[in-house]
Amino acid sequence: MAKRGFRARYARERSKRASIRRNVMNLSLPVLLSSLFQRLVAIVDIFLVGGLGAAAIAATGLGQLLVFVTMTVFWGLATGTTVVIAHLRGAGQRREARRAAFAASLACAGMTAAASALGWFFSDDLAAFLGARDDVLHLAAGYTRLVFLYLAFTTGLNILSAIMHGIGNTRTPMQAIILVNILHVLIAWPLIYGKLGLPAMGVTGAAIAINASEAIGFLYLLVQALRLDYIRIGRPDTGLMGRIWRVGWPVALERIAQQGGQLFYSKFIIGYGTAAYAAHQIGLSIESLSFMPGAGMGIAAATLMGQALGAKKYRRARISHREALRLAVIVMGTMAAVFLTVPGPLIGLFTRDPAVIENGIVFLRLVAFAQVPLALSFVYAGSLRGTGDTFYVFLVTLGVMWGVRVFLSWVASDWCHLSLYAVWGVFVIDWYVRAAAFWWRYRQRDLHAVII
């Protein structure tokens, strides 16, 4: 009798794990593809301008970096929105979730207006501060100003996707970003090189293509959000906005710390020359194809954790985390093997410059050793955000980015005058330290005590 009871419990446990695994896959796969295709917009820009030379690659990469830095606050808002809406939906408070979505959308609109103005007026100064040479600075100016002028489409895509992720609908944002990618390629190639009777606009043409494609993607998501009744238009709810910001502001600071440190890290790389920075940018573009699965699993972990805690299903929250972690490690470990074995052909897809290819091969082989700790970091940080523990994630990011990556890069490049490869090696050390810190915190976290 006891044996039959044990078998029945074991069967139920296996069934529950299989169900959660399917939920993780159903949520994370569209997020993975969305993140991948969102990143592909930037990668395609680098790929398409590659025929214009190393200066064009560096200018486009620099412009993208400045936009990423600006998006830090919006990512904080997006994370707060996803977590709060996930908790409300898990608790069955659908009406409150729709009101939270509207409050977040209004906040996003106001922040975008301020960011667009600052980006338009100060992007050239930032590029010069980072040490861009005259050939790169001239090309980056037109690209960056146009992208900032129409930043609303980028931030709009971001916040509407966050709303849908919190609800558990990850397919619609995926459809939108696939649409953006298709349109981007169709528009960018003729504008950059003057095909199909259009003028050859070079790097500026790449910026116009991004703006036009993201505008259409934003409109698609907005129509779907209103049609599916995800947003309730009315008086802004300051209480719900406060809850979103309590979760989101540490994420904003985390991203500021991350991207601010990345700016200084890029400054060290630029110091080794245009070919070095071009190789760095191409390597990051390729490497992003591997960390997108980890990022997708991290978003899925945050959503499932938030929904499970909102419904007070604590065991389900733990199992969801473990399943997301397992899948992330498998995928990113596989990509690490690819980077180690065939880096040359991957770099060769973007450029024929021998110096860029030589440096890029070393970069990809180095970051191969960071793939598993990257997977751990993404999922553990995602689960911690789902519990509302965003301040700790911010503190770790701040301490490791500036105390490890920036400080050690400064020591390696400016003080010890070591090679470019030593500065790249610091990147790997960074992610091992983060993975350990996030793992420790999650092990200490009492899910029963979580209040958002």
N, C-alpha and C positions, 0 to 999 in steps of 0.2 A: 504493500500500500504506500509506504513511504517512498519506495523507489519510483512508483508511478507518479506520485506527487512531485518528486524531484524532476522527472522527465517533463512533466507538464510545465513546471516553472521555467525549466531550461528552454523549452520550446517557445514559451511566451517571451522570454528574454531575447532569444534570437530573432523572433518576429519584430520585437520593439526596436532592436538595433538595426534590422534591415529597413524598417520604416523610417527611422531617423536618418539612415544613410541615404535613402532615396530623397528625403527632404533636403539634406545637405547638397546632394547633387542637383536637385531641381532648382534650388536657390543659387548655388554657387556657379553652376555651369553657365547660365545666362550672364551672371555678374562677371565671370571669367572672360567670356566672349566680349561683353561690353567693355571691360577694362582693356582687353587686348585691342579691340577695334578703336577705342578712344586713343590709346597710345599709338596706334597705327597712323592716325592723322599726323602726329608729329614725326613718326618714322618715315612716312611717305614724303613729307616735306624735305627731310634730310636726304632721302634717296633721290628725289627729283632734282634738287639743286646740286647734287653731287657732280653733275656734268659741268657745272659752272666753276668748279675749283674749290680748293681748301678754304679760301676766304669766305665763299658763299656758305659752305657747310658750317663754319665757325660762327658766322653772322646769324644764320637761322637757329642754330643751337643756342646761341646767347639770347636771342629774342624769346625763344621758348622758355629758357630758364627764368627770365624776368617775369613772364606771364605765370609760370608755376609759383614763383615767390608771391605774386599778388594773390593767387588763388588760395593761399594758406588760410586766411580768415574764412573764406567761403567753404573750405573743406571742414572747418570747425562747425560752422552752421549746419552743413549737410550731415555730419555725424550726429550732432545733437538732435536734429530732426529725425533721422532714421531710428535712433535709440528710443526717443520719447514716443514716436508713433508706434514702434514695435511693442513697447510696454502697454500703451493704450489699447492696441488691437488685441494683444494677448489677454488683457483684462476684460475684453468685450465692449470697450468704450469707443465705438466707431464714430459717434458724433463728435466726441472730443478730439479724436484723431484727425478728422476733417478740418476742424477749427485750428488745430496745431499746424496743419499743412498750409493754411492760408496765412497764419501769422509768420511762418517761416518764409513764405514767398514775398511778403511785404518787406521783411527785414533784408532779404536778398536784393530786392530792387533798390532800396536806399543805399546799401553798401556798394552796389555796382556803380552807381552814379559817382560816388566819391573815388572809387578805385580807378575808374576810367579817366577821370580828370588828372589824378596824380600820375598815372602811367603815361598819359599823353605829354605832360610837361616835363617829367623827370627821368624818363627811360634812357635818354641819351647820356645824361649825367651818370647814371648807374653803370651803363656799359663802359663809359670812359673810366670810372672808378675801378672796374674790374680788370682794367689793363688792356682792353681791346685796342688793337693797332688801327691806324687810319683806314686801311682797306676794309677791315672788318666793321669798324664803327660806321662807316658810310653806308654799307649795305644793311646793317642792323637797324638803322634809324627808320627807314621806310617800312620795314617789316613790323617792327614793334609798335609804331604809332598806329598803324591800321588795325592791328589785332586789339590794341587797347580801346580804340574808338568804338569797336563793336563788341566789347567784352560782355555785354548783356546776354548775348546768345550763348556764350560759354557758361556763364554763371547760371543762366536759366536752365540749361541742360543739366547742370550739376544739381540744383536744388530739386527739380522735378524728379530726377532719378532717385535722389535720396528719399523723397516722399514715398515713391513706389517701392523702394527697397524695404522701408519700414513696414509697409503693408504686406509685403511678401510677394509682390509682383516684380520680378526681375526680368521678365521676358520683354515687356514693352520698352524699357530703356535700352535693352539689347537691340531691338528692332530699329530704334531711333539712331543709335550710333552706327549700325551697319549702313543705314541710309546716308548718314553723314559721310562715311568713308567712300561709298560709291560715288556720291556727288563730288567729293573732294578730288578724287583722281580724275574724274571727267573734266573738272574745271581747271585744276592746277596745271596739268601738263601743257595744254595749249597756251595758257597765260604765261607760264615761265619761259617757254621756248618759242613763242610766236607761231603756233600751229593753227590750222583751220581758219586762216585769215585774221587771226588776232595779233596784236602787237606783242613782241617779246619783252616782258616786264621783269624777268628774273626773279629775285627774291621777293619783290613787292607783289608779283603775281601769285606767289605762294600764299601770302597773307590774305589777299582778296579771296582766294579759293577757300581758305579756312572760314572766313567770315560768312560767305554765301552758303556753304554747306551746313554750318552750324545753325544758321538762321532757320533753315528749313527743318532741321532736326528738332530744334526748340519748338517750333510751331506744331510739329507732329505730337510731341509729348504733351504740350499744353492742351491740345484738342482732346487727347486721350484721357488726361487727368480730369478734365471737366466732364467728359462723356461718362467715365466710370465713377463719377461722384467721389473722387478722392479729395477734393478741395471744396470747402464750404465758404463762399464769399459772404462777408458780413463785417461786423465790428471786430477789430483785432483783439484777441484775448491776451492781455499782458501777463496773466498768470502762466498760461501755457508757453508764452515766449520766454518767460523767466526760467521755466523748467528746461527748455531747449538750450538756453545759454549756459545754465549751470553744467550741463553735460558738454556743451560745445566749446566754451571758451578755452578750457585747457587744451582741446584738440587744436584750436586756432593757434595757441601759443606753441604747441608741439610742432605744428607745421611751420610756423615762423622760425622756430629754433632749427628745424631740419633744413628748410630752404635757405635761411640766412647762413647757416654753416656751409651749405652746399655752394653758396656764392663765394665764400672765402676759399673753400676747397678748389673750386673752379679757377679762382685767381692764382692759386699755386700751380695748377696744371697749365694755364695760359702762359705762365712764366717760362715754360719749357718750349714755347714756340707754337705757331699755327698748326703745324702737322701733328703735334702732340695733342692739342685740344681737339682737332678734327677727329683723331683716332679715339679720343676719350668720348666724344659725342656719338660717334658711330657705335662704339662698344656699348655705351649705355642704351642706345636704341635697340640693339640686338639683345642685350641682357634683360631689357624690360619685357621681352617676350616670355622670359622664364618667370620673372617675379609677378606677372599678372595673375597666374593661377593662385599664387600665395595671397595676393591682394584680394582676389575673388573669394577665396576661402575665409579670409579675415572678415570681409563684409558679411558673408553668410553666417559666420560664427557670431558676429555682433547681433544680427537680426534674430537668429534662432535663440541666442541667449536671452535677448530682451523679451521676446515673445514667451519663452518658457518661464522666465522669472515673473512676467506680468500675470501669467496663469498659475504661478506658484508650483510649477512642476520642476523641482530642483534636480531630480535625477535625470530627467530628459535634457536639462541644460548641460550637465556634465557629459553625457553621452554625445550630444551634438558637437561639443568642443572636441572630443577625442576623434570623432569621425572626420571633422574638418581638418584636424591636424594630420591625421593619417594620409588623407588624400593629397594635401599640400606637399608633404615630404616626398611622397612617391613621384609626383609630377616634377617638382623642382630638382629632385635628385637625378631624375632622368635627363633633364636639361643640363645639369652640371657635367654629365658624361659627354653630351654633345659638344659643349664648349671646350672640353679638354681635348677631344679627338679631332674635330674639324673646324678650328677657329679661322683658318686662312680663307676657305671658300665663303664663309659667312661675311667676313670683312670685305672680301672681294666683290660682293654683291653691291656695295655702296661706292667703292672708289677703286681706281687703278694706280693711285699714287703709292710708290713703293715704301716711302717713309711712313705714311699713314697705315698701310697694311702691316708693316713690321711691328709698329707700336700696338696696333689693334689686336694682333695675335696674342701678345703678352698680356694685354688687359683682359681679354676673354678667358685666358687660362687662369689668371689670378682670381677673377670673380667666380669661376666655377667652384672654388672652395668656400664661397660665401652662400651658395644656394640653399643648403639645408638650414643653416642658422637664419637665413632670410625667411624661409617657410615657417620656422618656429616663431620668429618674431611677429610675423603678420597675423598668425592665428591666435597666439597668446594675447597680443595687443588687441585684436578684434574682440575676443571674449571678455577681456577686461573692460573695454569700452561698452560692451553689452550690459555689464553690471553697473555701469556709470562711473567706473574707476578711471576716469580720463586724466585726472590730475597726476596720478602716478606715472602713467604713460608719458605725459609731458615732461615730468622731472627726469625720467630715464633718457628720453630723447635729447633734452637739453644737455644733460651731463655728459652723455656719450658722444654726441655730435661735436660739442665744443671741447670737452676734456680729453677725448680720444682722437677723433678724426682731424679736427682743425689744429689742435695743439701738436699732435705728433707729425702732421703734415708740415707745419711750420718748422718744427725741429729738423725734419728730414730734408726739406728744401732750402730754407733760409739759414739755418744754423749749421747743419752738418754737410750741406751741399751734396746730398745723395742723389741718386738717379731718379728719373721719372717713375721707374718701377717700384721704388721704395715708397713713394707717395701713394701709388695705387694700392700697395700692400696694406696701407693703413685702413683702406675701405673694408678689407676682409676682417681685420681685427675689430673694427667698429661693430659689425653684425654679430660676432660671437659674444661680445660683451652684452649687447642688447638682449639677445636670445636668453642668456642666463638670467638677466634681471627680470624679464617678463615671466619666465618660467617660475622663478622664486615667488613672485607676487601672486601669481595665480594659485600656486599651491597653498598660500596663506589665506586666500580669500574665502570668507564665509558667505555663501550665496543666500542663506536664510536671513542674513542681516541687511541685504541690499534694499535700499529705498531710493527711488528716483522721483 
